[in-house]
Amino acid sequence: MALRLLVLALVLGGLSSPQNPTRPIPPADAPVYQEGTVWVIEYARLKEGAAVRYLDALADGWRATLEVARGEGVIVSYKVLLGTAADRHDWDLMTMIELRNMAAIDGLQARLGEVQASPAARRAGSPDLTALREIVGTRIVREAILRPPR
């Protein structure tokens, strides 16, 4: 075991060593990270027995709206994540909408409203999801793109 740790330390030490000519060394004053895209995240707790109906509604109406928004450059991407709630107050479904930057949040609701009124989004319909879930939280986060190791 001790030998494995020693080998690991030597390998890792060699990879980040200044004598390694294959990896450029960033200057000491280089930023630790670059600002990446912004994510608007909503955490929801689905009502008992509503998961299939909720996901069906997301697949039809919500997804159609966001696909049009993505095509028009209003958003970058979107995701839906399912999880196991830690307790009865926790979320079990997360929706994520990716934006280019923080400025893209300004007027986002209005732009998405315009997209929902478009013929492509109207064909799919806009289901009322409030009866199927409870929102337990929202977050706006920015991706931090870490600089390469020195």
C-alpha positions as CSV (number, residue, x, y, z in Angstrom):
1,M,0.0,0.0,0.0
2,A,2.8,2.4,0.9
3,L,4.6,1.6,-2.3
4,R,1.4,2.4,-4.3
5,L,1.1,5.8,-2.5
6,L,4.8,6.5,-3.2
7,V,4.4,5.7,-6.9
8,L,1.2,7.8,-7.2
9,A,3.0,10.7,-5.5
10,L,6.0,10.4,-7.9
11,V,3.7,10.2,-10.9
12,L,1.5,13.1,-9.9
13,G,4.6,15.1,-8.9
14,G,6.2,14.4,-12.2
15,L,3.1,15.5,-14.1
16,S,2.9,18.9,-12.5
17,S,6.7,19.4,-12.3
18,P,8.1,22.5,-13.9
19,Q,10.7,20.2,-15.6
20,N,7.9,18.6,-17.7
21,P,8.5,20.1,-21.2
22,T,5.2,19.0,-22.6
23,R,2.9,21.2,-20.5
24,P,3.2,25.0,-20.6
25,I,3.3,26.7,-17.2
26,P,0.7,29.4,-16.8
27,P,2.1,32.7,-15.3
28,A,1.6,33.2,-11.6
29,D,-0.9,36.0,-12.1
30,A,-3.1,33.9,-14.5
31,P,-6.7,33.8,-13.4
32,V,-7.8,30.7,-11.6
33,Y,-10.8,30.3,-13.8
34,Q,-12.7,31.7,-16.7
35,E,-16.4,32.6,-16.6
36,G,-18.5,30.1,-18.5
37,T,-22.2,29.9,-19.3
38,V,-25.0,30.6,-16.8
39,W,-27.5,28.0,-15.7
40,V,-31.0,28.8,-14.4
41,I,-31.9,25.7,-12.3
42,E,-35.3,24.9,-10.8
43,Y,-35.8,22.2,-8.2
44,A,-39.3,20.5,-8.1
45,R,-40.9,17.8,-6.0
46,L,-43.3,15.8,-8.1
47,K,-46.7,15.0,-6.6
48,E,-47.4,11.3,-5.8
49,G,-48.0,9.4,-9.0
50,A,-47.4,12.4,-11.2
51,A,-43.9,11.6,-12.6
52,V,-45.0,10.1,-15.9
53,R,-47.6,12.8,-16.6
54,Y,-45.2,15.5,-15.7
55,L,-42.4,14.2,-17.9
56,D,-44.9,13.7,-20.7
57,A,-45.9,17.4,-20.4
58,L,-42.3,18.5,-20.4
59,A,-41.5,16.4,-23.4
60,D,-44.4,17.9,-25.4
61,G,-44.9,21.6,-24.4
62,W,-41.8,22.7,-22.4
63,R,-39.3,21.0,-24.7
64,A,-41.0,22.4,-27.9
65,T,-40.7,25.9,-26.5
66,L,-37.1,25.5,-25.5
67,E,-36.2,23.9,-28.8
68,V,-37.6,27.0,-30.6
69,A,-35.8,29.3,-28.1
70,R,-32.5,27.4,-28.7
71,G,-33.0,27.7,-32.5
72,E,-33.5,31.5,-32.1
73,G,-30.4,31.8,-29.9
74,V,-32.4,32.8,-26.8
75,I,-30.9,29.9,-24.8
76,V,-27.9,27.6,-25.3
77,S,-29.3,24.3,-24.1
78,Y,-31.5,22.7,-21.5
79,K,-31.6,19.5,-19.4
80,V,-34.0,17.6,-17.1
81,L,-32.5,15.6,-14.3
82,L,-34.3,13.0,-12.1
83,G,-33.0,12.3,-8.6
84,T,-33.9,10.6,-5.4
85,A,-35.2,12.9,-2.7
86,A,-33.2,12.9,0.5
87,D,-36.3,13.6,2.5
88,R,-39.9,14.6,2.0
89,H,-38.9,18.2,1.6
90,D,-36.2,17.6,-1.1
91,W,-36.5,17.8,-4.9
92,D,-36.7,14.8,-7.2
93,L,-36.7,16.6,-10.6
94,M,-34.4,19.4,-11.7
95,T,-34.7,21.5,-14.9
96,M,-31.8,23.4,-16.2
97,I,-31.7,26.1,-18.8
98,E,-28.2,27.2,-20.1
99,L,-27.7,30.9,-21.1
100,R,-24.7,32.5,-22.8
101,N,-24.1,34.9,-19.9
102,M,-25.8,36.8,-17.0
103,A,-27.0,39.5,-19.4
104,A,-29.1,36.9,-21.2
105,I,-31.3,36.7,-18.0
106,D,-32.6,40.2,-18.6
107,G,-35.9,39.9,-20.4
108,L,-35.7,36.1,-20.6
109,Q,-39.3,35.6,-19.5
110,A,-40.6,38.0,-22.1
111,R,-38.5,36.3,-24.9
112,L,-39.7,32.9,-23.8
113,G,-43.3,34.2,-23.8
114,E,-42.8,35.3,-27.4
115,V,-41.4,31.9,-28.2
116,Q,-44.4,30.2,-26.6
117,A,-46.7,32.3,-28.9
118,S,-44.8,31.1,-32.0
119,P,-46.7,28.6,-34.2
120,A,-44.1,25.8,-33.5
121,A,-44.5,26.1,-29.7
122,R,-48.3,26.6,-29.9
123,R,-48.7,23.3,-31.8
124,A,-47.3,21.5,-28.8
125,G,-49.4,23.4,-26.3
126,S,-48.4,24.7,-22.9
127,P,-49.7,22.4,-20.2
128,D,-50.3,23.6,-16.7
129,L,-47.6,21.9,-14.6
130,T,-48.5,23.4,-11.2
131,A,-50.9,20.7,-10.3
132,L,-48.2,18.0,-10.8
133,R,-45.3,19.5,-8.8
134,E,-44.2,21.9,-6.1
135,I,-41.2,24.1,-6.7
136,V,-38.8,23.8,-3.8
137,G,-36.1,26.1,-5.0
138,T,-34.3,27.9,-7.9
139,R,-30.7,28.8,-8.5
140,I,-28.7,30.8,-11.0
141,V,-25.2,29.5,-11.3
142,R,-22.2,30.2,-13.5
143,E,-19.9,27.6,-14.8
144,A,-16.3,28.1,-13.7
145,I,-13.8,26.8,-16.3
146,L,-10.7,26.0,-14.3
147,R,-7.3,27.0,-15.6
148,P,-4.9,24.2,-16.5
149,P,-2.5,23.0,-13.7
150,R,0.8,24.8,-13.4
